[in-house]
Amino acid sequence: ASAEAAETVLGAYMFHRHGDRTPKVLAPTNLTALGYEQVYTSGQYYRSRYLTGDSKIKGINEDTVKLSQLAVTAPVDNVLQTSAQGFLQGLYPPVRTVQTLADGEEVQAPMDGYQLIPINTVDTGAGSEDNGWLQDASSCANAKTSSNAFFDSAEYKDLSEKTTAFYDALVPVVNDTLDEEDINFKNAYVVYDLINVAEIHNSSIPSSDVLTNETLFQLRTLADAHEYGLAYNASNDIRAISGMQLAGEVLKYLNTTIQSGQSGSSGDKFGIQFGAYATFLSFFGLADLPHANSDFYGVTDYASSMVFELFTNADASNGFPATEDLQVRFLFHNGTASNTSEPTVYPLFGGNDNSLSWNDFSRNMNKFAVSTTEQWCTKCGSTTGKCAQFAQDGTDGPASASSNDGGSGMSPTIGGVIGAFVTLAVVLGALAAFMLLGGFRLVSKKAL
């Protein structure tokens, strides 16, 4: 406790899953009242942690939001964006305000002073919660190809074969919604999701006697294995593109927090992004979190959250600390965080330390982070749309990928000059042969 009291939290970046929702197979999915309550409760907890408590972020506004201090993002998705709104209501509850106009009239803000906080969109694919596998919402072709390779793996084929009888026994439970031929390991998460939602919300389930505790546990375990296999692969990490993008967002935001603090600004304190479980799994694999706890192999529960805290043990009373005095720690909570169930600190990157210096943290994150559109285009092999400019400029785009793989690294300009000389040599060679064989010779005009 004394060590924590000496700390100063300078900023944080959070990635948060949506709350309870309707099943994916019955798209469009919608946030439920329970889901709303979950994310709202989580918002209240993080308010008590970062806005009003002992771990308050230095300089952040407690009651009335200062928009320059907060950055909130979510994909274009009904469930994720409404979850973000519910969370923000808990983070910054209404503040009753009265404004006096020039003529003396007093105007009170509606809804008891409900605070309007914009939610920016991130490009991870529209309607992601309506997809059985969230990579379907991605526009990264190489990531999709890598994920689909899981279906050809020995692990997948073995589990698919061994679980045929298990899924056959579940047919009476879900065949009112799913076709019998789709009730198998290939659709492990869809089957689990449908039954999980029914277990939470339905007063009766067909053939419910089949759903013993052991069966439900195996159903969840198989869904975990299926989704982790689709989200991350150590030998082909492009599969984890969503985790790479998240790492890039974390680095960019915390870098901005540091730059703002060093310049004396009070902005860029708390970044919040809402997203889906696939991004959690991808990042878990990239950051080697299963080394810290085997639970990181599993799909996160509704309203789960992970946070990257930027803090210092140095004296921050007279200004922002030097970069070498900055540290980062990673916290995760499976399910709704609250004052009775708080996030836990875990070591990153397969290590044992619960915190890392900023330099060590950023160095390890940069090993896999995708921070720019150009990086994304190169890794995903995209050459159209927003990626066209990088495919044509001859630098790091997909069209020039060979120059980055140990090749000559020849620039287009030098290549063009060499090509011109080669063409000229060919022409002169052909002319010499023509003259030699035809008995012709070159003479000077002066000799005529």
C-alpha positions as CSV (number, residue, x, y, z in Angstrom):
1,A,0.0,0.0,0.0
2,S,2.8,2.4,0.8
3,A,4.5,1.7,-2.5
4,E,1.3,2.4,-4.4
5,A,0.8,5.6,-2.4
6,A,4.2,6.8,-3.8
7,E,3.1,6.2,-7.3
8,T,1.5,8.7,-9.7
9,V,-0.6,7.5,-12.6
10,L,-0.1,9.7,-15.6
11,G,-2.3,8.1,-18.2
12,A,-4.0,4.9,-19.2
13,Y,-5.3,3.1,-22.3
14,M,-8.1,0.6,-22.0
15,F,-9.5,-2.1,-24.4
16,H,-13.0,-3.2,-23.3
17,R,-15.4,-5.9,-24.5
18,H,-19.1,-5.2,-25.0
19,G,-21.7,-6.3,-22.5
20,D,-24.2,-9.2,-22.7
21,R,-26.0,-9.3,-26.1
22,T,-28.3,-11.4,-28.2
23,P,-26.8,-14.4,-30.1
24,K,-24.7,-13.9,-33.2
25,V,-26.7,-16.4,-35.2
26,L,-29.9,-14.3,-34.8
27,A,-28.3,-11.1,-36.3
28,P,-28.6,-8.2,-36.0
29,T,-27.3,-8.6,-32.5
30,N,-28.3,-6.1,-29.8
31,L,-27.1,-5.1,-26.4
32,T,-29.4,-6.4,-23.6
33,A,-30.4,-4.7,-20.4
34,L,-28.0,-7.0,-18.6
35,G,-25.3,-5.9,-21.0
36,Y,-26.0,-2.3,-20.4
37,E,-25.8,-2.8,-16.7
38,Q,-22.5,-4.6,-17.0
39,V,-20.7,-1.9,-19.0
40,Y,-22.3,0.8,-16.8
41,T,-21.0,-0.9,-13.7
42,S,-17.5,-1.2,-15.3
43,G,-17.6,2.5,-16.1
44,Q,-18.4,3.3,-12.4
45,Y,-15.5,1.1,-11.3
46,Y,-13.0,2.8,-13.6
47,R,-14.4,6.2,-12.4
48,S,-13.5,5.2,-8.9
49,R,-10.1,4.1,-10.0
50,Y,-8.9,6.8,-12.4
51,L,-11.0,9.8,-11.7
52,T,-11.6,9.9,-8.0
53,G,-9.6,7.2,-6.2
54,D,-6.0,6.6,-5.0
55,S,-5.0,5.7,-8.6
56,K,-6.5,8.9,-10.0
57,I,-4.8,10.0,-13.3
58,K,-2.9,13.1,-12.5
59,G,-4.6,16.2,-13.8
60,I,-7.8,14.5,-15.2
61,N,-11.2,16.2,-14.6
62,E,-13.2,14.4,-12.0
63,D,-16.8,15.5,-12.6
64,T,-17.2,17.5,-15.8
65,V,-15.6,15.8,-18.8
66,K,-12.8,17.7,-20.6
67,L,-12.9,16.2,-24.1
68,S,-9.3,16.9,-24.8
69,Q,-8.4,14.5,-22.0
70,L,-10.4,11.6,-23.3
71,A,-10.4,9.6,-26.6
72,V,-13.1,7.0,-27.0
73,T,-13.3,4.7,-30.1
74,A,-15.3,1.7,-31.3
75,P,-16.0,0.0,-34.7
76,V,-19.1,0.9,-36.6
77,D,-21.2,-1.7,-34.7
78,N,-24.5,-1.4,-32.8
79,V,-23.4,-3.6,-29.8
80,L,-19.9,-2.1,-29.4
81,Q,-20.9,1.6,-29.8
82,T,-23.9,1.3,-27.4
83,S,-21.6,-0.5,-24.9
84,A,-19.2,2.4,-25.1
85,Q,-22.0,4.8,-24.4
86,G,-23.2,2.8,-21.4
87,F,-19.7,2.7,-20.0
88,L,-19.2,6.5,-20.4
89,Q,-22.4,7.1,-18.5
90,G,-20.8,5.3,-15.5
91,L,-17.5,7.0,-16.0
92,Y,-18.9,10.5,-16.2
93,P,-22.4,10.6,-14.8
94,P,-24.7,13.6,-15.3
95,V,-23.8,16.9,-13.8
96,R,-26.6,19.3,-13.2
97,T,-25.8,22.6,-14.8
98,V,-27.7,25.8,-15.1
99,Q,-26.7,28.6,-17.6
100,T,-27.9,32.1,-17.3
101,L,-28.6,33.8,-20.6
102,A,-28.1,37.5,-21.5
103,D,-31.7,38.3,-20.7
104,G,-31.5,36.7,-17.3
105,E,-33.3,33.5,-18.3
106,E,-31.9,30.3,-16.7
107,V,-31.6,27.2,-18.8
108,Q,-31.0,23.8,-17.2
109,A,-29.3,21.0,-19.2
110,P,-31.7,18.2,-20.1
111,M,-31.5,14.6,-18.6
112,D,-30.1,16.0,-15.3
113,G,-27.0,17.2,-17.1
114,Y,-26.2,14.0,-19.1
115,Q,-22.7,14.5,-20.5
116,L,-22.3,14.1,-24.3
117,I,-19.0,12.4,-25.1
118,P,-18.3,11.6,-28.8
119,I,-17.3,8.1,-29.8
120,N,-15.0,8.0,-32.8
121,T,-15.0,5.0,-35.2
122,V,-12.0,2.7,-35.8
123,D,-11.6,0.8,-39.0
124,T,-11.9,-2.9,-37.9
125,G,-14.8,-3.8,-40.1
126,A,-18.5,-2.8,-39.9
127,G,-21.0,-5.0,-38.0
128,S,-18.4,-7.2,-36.4
129,E,-20.8,-8.6,-33.8
130,D,-23.0,-10.0,-36.6
131,N,-20.2,-12.2,-37.8
132,G,-19.8,-15.8,-36.5
133,W,-16.0,-15.4,-36.8
134,L,-14.9,-11.8,-36.3
135,Q,-12.1,-12.0,-38.8
136,D,-14.8,-12.0,-41.4
137,A,-15.3,-8.3,-40.6
138,S,-11.6,-7.6,-41.3
139,S,-10.4,-6.3,-44.7
140,C,-7.0,-7.9,-44.2
141,A,-6.8,-10.6,-46.8
142,N,-3.6,-12.2,-45.5
143,A,-5.1,-12.4,-42.0
144,K,-8.2,-14.2,-43.4
145,T,-5.9,-16.6,-45.3
146,S,-3.9,-17.3,-42.2
147,S,-7.0,-17.9,-40.1
148,N,-8.5,-20.2,-42.6
149,A,-5.3,-22.3,-42.5
150,F,-6.4,-23.3,-39.0
151,F,-9.0,-25.6,-40.6
152,D,-6.2,-27.5,-42.3
153,S,-4.2,-27.9,-39.1
154,A,-3.7,-31.2,-37.3
155,E,-5.1,-29.7,-34.1
156,Y,-8.3,-28.7,-35.8
157,K,-8.8,-32.0,-37.7
158,D,-8.1,-34.0,-34.5
159,L,-10.6,-32.0,-32.4
160,S,-13.2,-32.1,-35.2
161,E,-13.0,-35.9,-35.4
162,K,-13.0,-36.5,-31.7
163,T,-16.0,-34.2,-31.0
164,T,-18.5,-35.5,-33.6
165,A,-20.5,-37.5,-31.0
166,F,-20.4,-34.6,-28.6
167,Y,-22.0,-32.2,-31.1
168,D,-24.4,-34.8,-32.3
169,A,-25.8,-35.0,-28.8
170,L,-26.5,-31.2,-28.9
171,V,-28.6,-31.3,-32.0
172,P,-32.0,-31.5,-30.2
173,V,-30.9,-28.4,-28.1
174,V,-30.2,-26.0,-31.0
175,N,-31.8,-27.5,-34.2
176,D,-34.6,-25.0,-34.1
177,T,-32.1,-22.4,-34.9
178,L,-29.1,-24.2,-36.6
179,D,-29.1,-26.7,-39.4
180,E,-28.0,-30.1,-38.2
181,E,-25.0,-30.2,-40.6
182,D,-23.8,-26.9,-38.9
183,I,-23.7,-28.3,-35.4
184,N,-20.0,-29.4,-35.2
185,F,-16.6,-28.2,-34.1
186,K,-16.3,-26.0,-37.2
187,N,-19.0,-23.8,-35.7
188,A,-17.8,-24.3,-32.1
189,Y,-18.2,-20.7,-31.1
190,V,-21.6,-20.2,-32.8
191,V,-23.0,-23.3,-31.1
192,Y,-21.6,-22.2,-27.7
193,D,-22.8,-18.6,-28.1
194,L,-26.3,-19.7,-28.9
195,I,-26.5,-22.0,-25.8
196,N,-24.7,-19.6,-23.6
197,V,-27.2,-16.8,-24.4
198,A,-30.1,-19.3,-23.8
199,E,-28.6,-20.3,-20.4
200,I,-28.6,-16.7,-19.4
201,H,-32.0,-15.5,-20.7
202,N,-34.3,-18.4,-21.5
203,S,-36.6,-19.8,-18.9
204,S,-36.7,-23.1,-20.8
205,I,-34.4,-24.8,-23.3
206,P,-35.2,-27.8,-25.5
207,S,-33.7,-31.0,-24.3
208,S,-32.0,-29.1,-21.5
209,D,-31.2,-32.4,-19.7
210,V,-28.4,-32.7,-22.1
211,L,-26.8,-29.5,-20.8
212,T,-25.0,-30.9,-17.7
213,N,-22.3,-28.8,-16.1
214,E,-19.7,-31.1,-17.7
215,T,-21.2,-30.6,-21.1
216,L,-21.4,-26.8,-20.7
217,F,-17.7,-26.8,-19.6
218,Q,-16.6,-28.8,-22.6
219,L,-18.7,-26.6,-24.9
220,R,-16.9,-23.5,-23.6
221,T,-13.5,-25.2,-23.7
222,L,-14.0,-26.2,-27.3
223,A,-15.1,-22.7,-28.3
224,D,-12.0,-21.4,-26.6
225,A,-9.7,-23.7,-28.5
226,H,-11.5,-22.9,-31.8
227,E,-11.3,-19.1,-31.4
228,Y,-7.7,-19.0,-30.1
229,G,-6.7,-21.1,-33.1
230,L,-8.3,-18.6,-35.4
231,A,-7.0,-15.5,-33.6
232,Y,-3.3,-16.4,-33.1
233,N,-0.5,-18.6,-34.5
234,A,3.1,-18.2,-33.4
235,S,4.5,-19.3,-36.8
236,N,2.2,-17.1,-38.8
237,D,1.4,-14.0,-36.7
238,I,-0.4,-12.0,-39.4
239,R,-3.4,-14.0,-38.1
240,A,-3.3,-11.7,-35.1
241,I,-3.6,-8.4,-37.1
242,S,-6.3,-7.1,-34.8
243,G,-3.9,-7.5,-31.8
244,M,-1.1,-5.8,-33.8
245,Q,-3.4,-2.8,-34.6
246,L,-4.4,-2.6,-30.9
247,A,-0.7,-2.5,-29.9
248,G,-0.2,0.3,-32.4
249,E,-3.1,2.3,-30.9
250,V,-1.8,1.8,-27.4
251,L,1.7,3.0,-28.3
252,K,0.4,6.0,-30.2
253,Y,-1.9,7.1,-27.5
254,L,0.5,6.7,-24.6
255,N,3.2,8.5,-26.7
256,T,0.8,11.3,-27.1
257,T,0.2,11.3,-23.3
258,I,3.9,11.6,-22.7
259,Q,4.3,14.4,-25.3
260,S,1.4,16.3,-23.9
261,G,2.7,16.1,-20.4
262,Q,6.2,17.1,-21.4
263,S,4.8,20.2,-23.2
264,G,2.8,21.2,-20.1
265,S,-0.6,20.3,-21.6
266,S,-3.4,18.7,-19.6
267,G,-4.8,16.7,-22.5
268,D,-4.6,13.0,-23.6
269,K,-5.1,11.3,-20.3
270,F,-7.3,8.3,-20.9
271,G,-7.8,6.4,-24.1
272,I,-10.7,3.9,-24.3
273,Q,-11.4,1.5,-27.1
274,F,-14.3,-0.9,-27.3
275,G,-13.9,-4.1,-29.4
276,A,-14.5,-7.8,-29.7
277,Y,-13.0,-10.9,-28.1
278,A,-10.9,-11.8,-31.1
279,T,-8.7,-8.7,-30.5
280,F,-8.2,-9.8,-26.9
281,L,-7.1,-13.3,-28.0
282,S,-4.8,-11.9,-30.7
283,F,-3.1,-9.6,-28.3
284,F,-2.8,-12.3,-25.6
285,G,-0.9,-14.4,-28.1
286,L,1.4,-11.7,-29.3
287,A,2.2,-10.5,-25.8
288,D,2.8,-14.1,-24.6
289,L,0.2,-13.7,-21.8
290,P,-0.7,-17.5,-21.7
291,H,2.8,-17.8,-20.2
292,A,1.5,-15.8,-17.2
293,N,-1.8,-17.6,-16.9
294,S,-3.4,-20.4,-19.0
295,D,-6.8,-18.6,-18.8
296,F,-5.5,-16.3,-21.5
297,Y,-6.1,-19.1,-24.0
298,G,-9.9,-18.5,-23.5
299,V,-12.5,-16.2,-24.9
300,T,-13.1,-13.3,-22.5
301,D,-16.4,-12.9,-20.8
302,Y,-18.8,-10.0,-21.6
303,A,-17.6,-6.6,-20.3
304,S,-14.0,-7.8,-19.9
305,S,-11.3,-5.1,-19.8
306,M,-7.6,-4.8,-20.1
307,V,-5.6,-1.6,-19.2
308,F,-2.2,-0.3,-19.8
309,E,-1.3,2.1,-17.0
310,L,1.5,4.7,-17.5
311,F,2.9,5.7,-14.0
312,T,6.0,6.9,-12.2
313,N,7.6,6.5,-8.8
314,A,9.4,9.8,-9.3
315,D,8.2,13.1,-7.9
316,A,5.6,14.4,-10.3
317,S,4.5,17.4,-8.3
318,N,6.7,19.9,-10.2
319,G,6.1,18.7,-13.7
320,F,6.0,15.6,-15.9
321,P,8.7,13.1,-15.1
322,A,11.6,12.3,-17.5
323,T,11.1,9.4,-19.9
324,E,13.5,7.2,-18.0
325,D,11.3,7.5,-14.9
326,L,8.1,6.2,-16.7
327,Q,6.8,2.7,-16.2
328,V,3.9,0.7,-17.6
329,R,1.9,-2.1,-16.2
330,F,-0.8,-4.4,-17.7
331,L,-4.1,-5.2,-15.9
332,F,-6.9,-7.5,-16.9
333,H,-10.3,-8.4,-15.6
334,N,-12.4,-11.2,-17.0
335,G,-16.0,-9.9,-16.9
336,T,-17.4,-6.8,-15.3
337,A,-14.9,-5.0,-13.1
338,S,-16.2,-3.6,-9.8
339,N,-15.0,-2.5,-6.4
340,T,-15.6,-6.1,-5.2
341,S,-13.8,-7.7,-8.2
342,E,-10.9,-5.6,-9.4
343,P,-8.5,-6.1,-12.3
344,T,-5.3,-8.1,-11.7
345,V,-1.8,-7.2,-12.8
346,Y,0.0,-9.6,-15.1
347,P,3.5,-9.6,-16.6
348,L,3.8,-9.0,-20.3
349,F,6.0,-10.6,-23.0
350,G,6.7,-13.9,-21.1
351,G,8.6,-12.1,-18.3
352,N,8.1,-12.1,-14.6
353,D,8.0,-8.3,-13.8
354,N,4.6,-6.7,-13.1
355,S,5.8,-3.4,-14.5
356,L,8.3,-2.4,-17.3
357,S,10.1,0.8,-18.0
358,W,8.5,2.8,-20.8
359,N,11.5,2.1,-23.0
360,D,11.3,-1.7,-22.5
361,F,7.5,-1.7,-22.9
362,S,7.6,0.3,-26.2
363,R,10.5,-1.8,-27.6
364,N,8.7,-5.0,-27.0
365,M,5.4,-3.7,-28.3
366,N,7.0,-2.4,-31.5
367,K,8.1,-5.9,-32.3
368,F,4.6,-6.6,-33.5
369,A,2.7,-3.3,-33.4
370,V,1.1,-1.9,-36.6
371,S,0.9,1.8,-36.2
372,T,0.5,3.2,-39.7
373,T,-1.7,2.5,-42.7
374,E,1.4,1.8,-44.7
375,Q,2.4,-1.0,-42.3
376,W,-1.1,-2.4,-42.4
377,C,-1.1,-2.4,-46.2
378,T,2.2,-4.1,-46.4
379,K,1.4,-6.9,-43.9
380,C,-2.1,-7.5,-45.3
381,G,-0.9,-7.5,-49.0
382,S,-3.4,-4.9,-50.0
383,T,-2.8,-2.7,-53.0
384,T,-6.1,-1.1,-53.6
385,G,-8.2,1.7,-52.0
386,K,-6.3,3.4,-49.2
387,C,-3.3,1.2,-49.9
388,A,-2.9,2.1,-53.6
389,Q,-0.5,5.0,-52.8
390,F,1.9,2.7,-51.0
391,A,1.8,0.0,-53.7
392,Q,2.9,2.6,-56.3
393,D,5.4,4.7,-54.5
394,G,8.2,2.1,-54.6
395,T,9.0,2.4,-50.9
396,D,7.6,0.0,-48.4
397,G,4.3,-1.0,-50.1
398,P,3.4,-4.5,-51.3
399,A,4.5,-3.8,-54.8
400,S,8.1,-3.4,-53.7
401,A,8.1,-6.1,-51.1
402,S,10.9,-8.0,-52.8
403,S,13.3,-5.2,-52.2
404,N,12.8,-5.7,-48.5
405,D,13.5,-9.4,-48.6
406,G,17.3,-9.3,-49.1
407,G,17.1,-8.3,-52.7
408,S,19.1,-5.6,-54.4
409,G,16.9,-2.8,-53.2
410,M,17.2,-1.1,-56.6
411,S,15.2,2.1,-56.9
412,P,12.8,2.6,-59.8
413,T,15.0,5.5,-61.1
414,I,18.2,3.5,-61.2
415,G,16.3,0.6,-62.6
416,G,15.0,2.8,-65.4
417,V,18.5,4.1,-66.3
418,I,20.0,0.6,-66.4
419,G,17.0,-0.6,-68.5
420,A,17.7,2.2,-71.0
421,F,21.4,1.2,-71.4
422,V,20.4,-2.4,-71.8
423,T,18.0,-1.5,-74.6
424,L,20.6,0.7,-76.3
425,A,23.2,-2.1,-76.1
426,V,20.7,-4.5,-77.7
427,V,20.0,-2.0,-80.6
428,L,23.7,-1.3,-81.3
429,G,24.5,-5.0,-81.2
430,A,21.8,-5.8,-83.7
431,L,23.0,-3.0,-86.0
432,A,26.6,-4.3,-85.9
433,A,25.5,-7.7,-86.8
434,F,23.4,-6.4,-89.7
435,M,26.4,-4.5,-91.1
436,L,28.9,-7.3,-90.7
437,L,26.7,-9.9,-92.4
438,G,25.6,-7.5,-95.2
439,G,29.0,-6.1,-96.0
440,F,28.1,-2.6,-95.0
441,R,30.5,-0.2,-93.2
442,L,30.2,3.2,-91.5
443,V,32.0,6.2,-93.2
444,S,32.4,9.8,-92.2
445,K,30.5,12.4,-94.2
446,K,33.8,14.3,-94.5
447,A,35.2,11.4,-96.7
448,L,32.4,11.8,-99.3
